[in-house]
Amino acid sequence: MTENDSLQIYTTYLQLLFQQEFDAEALDYSLLDKHKPLLHQLANLGNSGISVFDLYKKEHIFYSPNFCNLLGYDLKQIEELGHDFIDAKIHPDDFLELTKNGISLLKLFFHFPKEEKLDYKLINEFRILNAENVYIRVIEQHQLLELDANGNIWLSLSIIDISPNQDVNIGMKAQILNFKTGEIIPFQKEEPKDKNDIGIALTKREIQILQMVKDGYLSKEISDQLSISLHTVNTHRQRVLEKLGANNSMEAVVFASKLGLL
């Protein structure tokens, strides 16, 4: 992948961040103050690094006092430079994958009904340089802390812990967890499994569309890329749900992945 490709991916991510339209006067930041006691408790109980990212301001607005303990950096330096400081320490290969996954996640969340957005958690495991300039592996869990009144993704909670797996030769891993149902959606493709005994026959077009859904494309984007009508896309998506016995597209992606169809 060229530098221009990487720049385009990051530009796409930033464009998605700016797609949401916030009413600044309607944002109640006293909600963060109400969360702080629990955030401090979470940090102390698990010795986890806790931060909150404000998607309206596009910056971190909270760090737990022990955040610096994980990597050995000075907290004041982290607070002054914000996520740019941390981003610069992430392994370049992992940072690119994190950005690509962020694009997919934002697109999926934009597609979710308001009431479902709070049900999901993104779990990333990646390599990052500590203060001794040595790569270590950390696990970061992202989930929404607050939506605004219009359902925009507003405050995002991050919990970082040292990974028990410290093999830095392994690249990043990522999955989405629905913590209400326990369903897991891996970003990495699973190894194909034997489908001979599966009584499900998705067409090539249905598999293609489902793969695009997994990659974070919305129906209109799929329609434009495949040069087919929006109605045709939605018809294919509905047939996929029926064939897989899924209640929604997220379940369909999970089931199809488990069956080796994607």
MILUMLUM-635356 format. One record per residue (C-alpha): residue in three letters; residue number from 1; x, y, z. Coordinates in nm, 4 decimals, always signed. Layout:
<pts>
{ALA,NUM,{X,Y,Z}}
...
</pts>
This chain:
<pts>
{MET,1,{+0.0000,+0.0000,+0.0000}}
{THR,2,{+0.1413,+0.3388,-0.1011}}
{GLU,3,{+0.1670,+0.6500,+0.1149}}
{ASN,4,{-0.1081,+0.8074,-0.0959}}
{ASP,5,{-0.3357,+0.5114,-0.0218}}
{SER,6,{-0.2711,+0.5486,+0.3491}}
{LEU,7,{-0.3406,+0.9205,+0.3311}}
{GLN,8,{-0.6662,+0.8545,+0.1455}}
{ILE,9,{-0.7775,+0.6065,+0.4121}}
{TYR,10,{-0.7061,+0.8551,+0.6902}}
{THR,11,{-0.8793,+1.1342,+0.4946}}
{THR,12,{-1.1871,+0.9136,+0.4547}}
{TYR,13,{-1.1879,+0.8512,+0.8299}}
{LEU,14,{-1.1740,+1.2244,+0.9032}}
{GLN,15,{-1.4508,+1.2944,+0.6530}}
{LEU,16,{-1.6739,+1.0437,+0.8301}}
{LEU,17,{-1.6023,+1.2083,+1.1656}}
{PHE,18,{-1.7209,+1.5393,+1.0215}}
{GLN,19,{-2.0384,+1.3943,+0.8698}}
{GLN,20,{-2.2284,+1.4228,+1.1941}}
{GLU,21,{-2.3987,+1.7555,+1.2558}}
{PHE,22,{-2.4023,+1.8592,+1.6209}}
{ASP,23,{-2.6006,+2.1319,+1.7926}}
{ALA,24,{-2.3273,+2.2653,+2.0202}}
{GLU,25,{-2.5714,+2.4468,+2.2475}}
{ALA,26,{-2.7634,+2.1246,+2.3107}}
{LEU,27,{-2.4590,+1.9244,+2.4256}}
{ASP,28,{-2.4735,+1.8831,+2.8019}}
{TYR,29,{-2.1175,+1.8360,+2.9269}}
{SER,30,{-2.2391,+1.7937,+3.2837}}
{LEU,31,{-2.3105,+1.4345,+3.1740}}
{LEU,32,{-1.9361,+1.3725,+3.1639}}
{ASP,33,{-1.9025,+1.4957,+3.5223}}
{LYS,34,{-2.1662,+1.2424,+3.6242}}
{HIS,35,{-1.9645,+0.9638,+3.4591}}
{LYS,36,{-1.6288,+1.0623,+3.6107}}
{PRO,37,{-1.6684,+0.8853,+3.9492}}
{LEU,38,{-1.7364,+0.5549,+3.7723}}
{LEU,39,{-1.4542,+0.6155,+3.5232}}
{HIS,40,{-1.2085,+0.6721,+3.8079}}
{GLN,41,{-1.3381,+0.3572,+3.9767}}
{LEU,42,{-1.2892,+0.1534,+3.6589}}
{ALA,43,{-0.9348,+0.2821,+3.6263}}
{ASN,44,{-0.8489,+0.2001,+3.9874}}
{LEU,45,{-1.0081,-0.1436,+3.9955}}
{GLY,46,{-0.8404,-0.2813,+3.6867}}
{ASN,47,{-0.5427,-0.0464,+3.6630}}
{SER,48,{-0.6780,+0.0341,+3.3166}}
{GLY,49,{-0.6100,+0.3483,+3.1186}}
{ILE,50,{-0.9413,+0.5287,+3.0702}}
{SER,51,{-1.0073,+0.8095,+2.8241}}
{VAL,52,{-1.3100,+0.9752,+2.6647}}
{PHE,53,{-1.3069,+1.1060,+2.3076}}
{ASP,54,{-1.5439,+1.3878,+2.2095}}
{LEU,55,{-1.6550,+1.3413,+1.8477}}
{TYR,56,{-1.7901,+1.6968,+1.8391}}
{LYS,57,{-1.4627,+1.8583,+1.9498}}
{LYS,58,{-1.2563,+1.5813,+1.7814}}
{GLU,59,{-1.0356,+1.5512,+2.0901}}
{HIS,60,{-0.9969,+1.3612,+2.4153}}
{ILE,61,{-1.1639,+1.5432,+2.7009}}
{PHE,62,{-1.0818,+1.3012,+2.9830}}
{TYR,63,{-0.7857,+1.0869,+3.0879}}
{SER,64,{-0.7715,+0.8833,+3.4066}}
{PRO,65,{-0.4767,+0.9855,+3.6314}}
{ASN,66,{-0.3149,+0.6431,+3.5859}}
{PHE,67,{-0.3296,+0.6563,+3.2050}}
{CYS,68,{+0.0434,+0.7274,+3.1876}}
{ASN,69,{+0.1276,+0.4193,+3.3968}}
{LEU,70,{+0.0571,+0.1780,+3.1113}}
{LEU,71,{+0.3207,+0.3151,+2.8748}}
{GLY,72,{+0.5397,+0.5200,+3.1067}}
{TYR,73,{+0.4742,+0.8557,+2.9426}}
{ASP,74,{+0.4058,+1.1795,+3.1262}}
{LEU,75,{+0.0309,+1.2413,+3.1590}}
{LYS,76,{+0.0706,+1.6159,+3.1111}}
{GLN,77,{+0.2429,+1.5530,+2.7785}}
{ILE,78,{-0.0364,+1.3200,+2.6697}}
{GLU,79,{-0.3027,+1.5726,+2.7697}}
{GLU,80,{-0.1292,+1.8561,+2.5873}}
{LEU,81,{-0.0713,+1.6692,+2.2618}}
{GLY,82,{-0.3856,+1.4533,+2.2805}}
{HIS,83,{-0.4483,+1.1572,+2.0545}}
{ASP,84,{-0.1796,+1.2725,+1.8086}}
{PHE,85,{+0.0819,+1.1821,+2.0703}}
{ILE,86,{-0.0602,+0.8332,+2.1222}}
{ASP,87,{-0.1280,+0.7754,+1.7518}}
{ALA,88,{+0.2363,+0.8457,+1.6700}}
{LYS,89,{+0.3417,+0.5621,+1.9047}}
{ILE,90,{+0.1214,+0.2956,+1.7421}}
{HIS,91,{+0.2924,+0.0504,+1.5063}}
{PRO,92,{+0.2431,+0.1920,+1.1512}}
{ASP,93,{+0.0874,-0.1290,+1.0178}}
{ASP,94,{-0.1510,-0.1491,+1.3112}}
{PHE,95,{-0.2406,+0.2193,+1.2893}}
{LEU,96,{-0.3460,+0.1739,+0.9279}}
{GLU,97,{-0.5664,-0.1227,+1.0180}}
{LEU,98,{-0.7123,+0.0673,+1.3145}}
{THR,99,{-0.8052,+0.3518,+1.0813}}
{LYS,100,{-0.9648,+0.1171,+0.8268}}
{ASN,101,{-1.1629,-0.0529,+1.1026}}
{GLY,102,{-1.2675,+0.2879,+1.2333}}
{ILE,103,{-1.4110,+0.3688,+0.8911}}
{SER,104,{-1.6084,+0.0438,+0.8818}}
{LEU,105,{-1.7318,+0.0927,+1.2372}}
{LEU,106,{-1.8480,+0.4503,+1.1798}}
{LYS,107,{-2.0359,+0.3469,+0.8660}}
{LEU,108,{-2.2039,+0.0615,+1.0515}}
{PHE,109,{-2.2968,+0.2855,+1.3430}}
{PHE,110,{-2.4397,+0.5499,+1.1103}}
{HIS,111,{-2.6607,+0.2728,+0.9750}}
{PHE,112,{-2.7790,+0.1476,+1.3153}}
{PRO,113,{-3.1012,+0.2694,+1.4760}}
{LYS,114,{-3.0347,+0.5028,+1.7688}}
{GLU,115,{-3.1394,+0.2434,+2.0266}}
{GLU,116,{-2.8866,-0.0151,+1.8972}}
{LYS,117,{-2.5762,+0.2058,+1.8878}}
{LEU,118,{-2.5061,+0.1613,+2.2575}}
{ASP,119,{-2.5117,-0.2208,+2.2337}}
{TYR,120,{-2.1753,-0.2666,+2.0618}}
{LYS,121,{-1.8133,-0.2613,+2.1696}}
{LEU,122,{-1.5059,-0.2523,+1.9449}}
{ILE,123,{-1.2091,-0.4489,+2.0828}}
{ASN,124,{-0.8662,-0.3869,+1.9306}}
{GLU,125,{-0.5374,-0.5533,+2.0177}}
{PHE,126,{-0.2359,-0.3735,+1.8734}}
{ARG,127,{+0.1298,-0.2817,+1.9177}}
{ILE,128,{+0.2422,+0.0491,+2.0642}}
{LEU,129,{+0.5743,+0.1956,+2.1763}}
{ASN,130,{+0.6214,+0.2502,+2.5482}}
{ALA,131,{+0.8435,+0.5178,+2.7052}}
{GLU,132,{+1.1443,+0.2835,+2.6677}}
{ASN,133,{+1.0831,+0.2804,+2.2909}}
{VAL,134,{+0.9879,-0.0875,+2.2971}}
{TYR,135,{+0.6741,-0.2222,+2.1302}}
{ILE,136,{+0.4218,-0.3856,+2.3610}}
{ARG,137,{+0.0743,-0.5202,+2.2908}}
{VAL,138,{-0.2313,-0.3547,+2.4419}}
{ILE,139,{-0.6033,-0.4284,+2.4308}}
{GLU,140,{-0.8326,-0.1310,+2.3804}}
{GLN,141,{-1.2087,-0.1497,+2.4210}}
{HIS,142,{-1.4236,+0.1217,+2.2663}}
{GLN,143,{-1.7890,+0.1759,+2.3421}}
{LEU,144,{-2.0262,+0.4698,+2.3288}}
{LEU,145,{-2.0682,+0.6657,+2.6477}}
{GLU,146,{-2.3212,+0.9194,+2.5225}}
{LEU,147,{-2.5221,+0.9967,+2.2107}}
{ASP,148,{-2.6551,+1.3454,+2.1526}}
{ALA,149,{-3.0286,+1.4167,+2.1301}}
{ASN,150,{-3.0255,+1.3445,+1.7550}}
{GLY,151,{-2.8548,+1.0069,+1.7927}}
{ASN,152,{-2.5107,+1.1286,+1.6843}}
{ILE,153,{-2.2097,+0.9440,+1.8250}}
{TRP,154,{-2.0854,+1.1988,+2.0766}}
{LEU,155,{-1.8717,+1.0666,+2.3649}}
{SER,156,{-1.6696,+0.7492,+2.3136}}
{LEU,157,{-1.5161,+0.5572,+2.6040}}
{SER,158,{-1.1773,+0.3857,+2.5690}}
{ILE,159,{-1.0380,+0.1306,+2.8156}}
{ILE,160,{-0.6763,+0.0214,+2.7576}}
{ASP,161,{-0.5019,-0.2718,+2.9257}}
{ILE,162,{-0.1742,-0.4539,+2.8707}}
{SER,163,{-0.2417,-0.7650,+2.6621}}
{PRO,164,{-0.1492,-1.1047,+2.8113}}
{ASN,165,{-0.0139,-1.1877,+2.4640}}
{GLN,166,{+0.3135,-1.0004,+2.4166}}
{ASP,167,{+0.4162,-1.1533,+2.0829}}
{VAL,168,{+0.4946,-0.8343,+1.8914}}
{ASN,169,{+0.5485,-1.0294,+1.5694}}
{ILE,170,{+0.1723,-1.0654,+1.5410}}
{GLY,171,{-0.0231,-0.7821,+1.3829}}
{MET,172,{-0.3345,-0.6262,+1.5242}}
{LYS,173,{-0.6576,-0.8112,+1.5953}}
{ALA,174,{-1.0043,-0.6606,+1.6086}}
{GLN,175,{-1.3636,-0.7636,+1.6651}}
{ILE,176,{-1.6992,-0.6095,+1.7401}}
{LEU,177,{-1.8909,-0.7459,+2.0375}}
{ASN,178,{-2.2624,-0.7063,+2.0952}}
{PHE,179,{-2.2558,-0.7208,+2.4735}}
{LYS,180,{-2.6326,-0.7685,+2.4937}}
{THR,181,{-2.6403,-1.0833,+2.2816}}
{GLY,182,{-2.2779,-1.1972,+2.3130}}
{GLU,183,{-2.2381,-1.2100,+1.9346}}
{ILE,184,{-1.8882,-1.1413,+1.8028}}
{ILE,185,{-1.8074,-1.0019,+1.4593}}
{PRO,186,{-1.4388,-1.0452,+1.3696}}
{PHE,187,{-1.2800,-0.7955,+1.1318}}
{GLN,188,{-1.0324,-1.0568,+1.0139}}
{LYS,189,{-1.1755,-1.3268,+0.7938}}
{GLU,190,{-1.2136,-1.6651,+0.9583}}
{GLU,191,{-1.0687,-1.9745,+0.7954}}
{PRO,192,{-1.3213,-2.1222,+0.5513}}
{LYS,193,{-1.5131,-2.4201,+0.6804}}
{ASP,194,{-1.6703,-2.7100,+0.5001}}
{LYS,195,{-2.0032,-2.5909,+0.3588}}
{ASN,196,{-2.1035,-2.9174,+0.1907}}
{ASP,197,{-2.3464,-3.0018,+0.4671}}
{ILE,198,{-2.4878,-2.6494,+0.4962}}
{GLY,199,{-2.8343,-2.6236,+0.3470}}
{ILE,200,{-2.7811,-2.2616,+0.2500}}
{ALA,201,{-2.7147,-2.1473,-0.1057}}
{LEU,202,{-2.6343,-1.7794,-0.1332}}
{THR,203,{-2.5846,-1.6543,-0.4870}}
{LYS,204,{-2.2543,-1.4926,-0.5894}}
{ARG,205,{-2.4273,-1.1536,-0.5917}}
{GLU,206,{-2.5710,-1.2063,-0.2437}}
{ILE,207,{-2.2289,-1.3032,-0.1093}}
{GLN,208,{-2.0760,-1.0016,-0.2816}}
{ILE,209,{-2.3294,-0.7663,-0.1251}}
{LEU,210,{-2.2982,-0.9262,+0.2177}}
{GLN,211,{-1.9189,-0.8896,+0.1983}}
{MET,212,{-1.9664,-0.5192,+0.1217}}
{VAL,213,{-2.2004,-0.4876,+0.4195}}
{LYS,214,{-1.9330,-0.6474,+0.6364}}
{ASP,215,{-1.6807,-0.3975,+0.4977}}
{GLY,216,{-1.9043,-0.1137,+0.6157}}
{TYR,217,{-2.0760,-0.0073,+0.2933}}
{LEU,218,{-2.4307,+0.1272,+0.3116}}
{SER,219,{-2.6994,+0.0145,+0.0653}}
{LYS,220,{-2.6725,+0.3358,-0.1386}}
{GLU,221,{-2.2959,+0.2940,-0.1663}}
{ILE,222,{-2.3391,-0.0689,-0.2748}}
{SER,223,{-2.5967,+0.0411,-0.5317}}
{ASP,224,{-2.3582,+0.2995,-0.6761}}
{GLN,225,{-2.0553,+0.0680,-0.6845}}
{LEU,226,{-2.2371,-0.2260,-0.8428}}
{SER,227,{-2.4498,-0.0078,-1.0735}}
{ILE,228,{-2.7733,-0.1687,-0.9592}}
{SER,229,{-3.0820,-0.0077,-0.8095}}
{LEU,230,{-3.1195,+0.0549,-0.4382}}
{HIS,231,{-3.4337,-0.1626,-0.4469}}
{THR,232,{-3.2316,-0.4522,-0.5920}}
{VAL,233,{-2.9679,-0.4168,-0.3205}}
{ASN,234,{-3.2305,-0.4203,-0.0466}}
{THR,235,{-3.4028,-0.7209,-0.2064}}
{HIS,236,{-3.0739,-0.9138,-0.2047}}
{ARG,237,{-3.0113,-0.8151,+0.1558}}
{GLN,238,{-3.3578,-0.9340,+0.2597}}
{ARG,239,{-3.3077,-1.2693,+0.0849}}
{VAL,240,{-2.9736,-1.3101,+0.2639}}
{LEU,241,{-3.1465,-1.2599,+0.5989}}
{GLU,242,{-3.4109,-1.5176,+0.5096}}
{LYS,243,{-3.1592,-1.7778,+0.3889}}
{LEU,244,{-2.9349,-1.7376,+0.6924}}
{GLY,245,{-3.2216,-1.7092,+0.9403}}
{ALA,246,{-3.0766,-1.3797,+1.0642}}
{ASN,247,{-3.2696,-1.0958,+1.2248}}
{ASN,248,{-3.0476,-0.8202,+1.0884}}
{SER,249,{-2.7411,-0.7590,+0.8740}}
{MET,250,{-2.5023,-0.7829,+1.1672}}
{GLU,251,{-2.6280,-1.1330,+1.2482}}
{ALA,252,{-2.6054,-1.2262,+0.8799}}
{VAL,253,{-2.2384,-1.1231,+0.8723}}
{VAL,254,{-2.1689,-1.3285,+1.1848}}
{PHE,255,{-2.3476,-1.6378,+1.0545}}
{ALA,256,{-2.1922,-1.6146,+0.7079}}
{SER,257,{-1.8453,-1.5730,+0.8566}}
{LYS,258,{-1.8918,-1.8759,+1.0788}}
{LEU,259,{-2.0062,-2.0783,+0.7772}}
{GLY,260,{-1.7061,-1.9672,+0.5729}}
{LEU,261,{-1.9266,-1.7939,+0.3173}}
{LEU,262,{-1.7289,-1.4690,+0.3420}}
</pts>
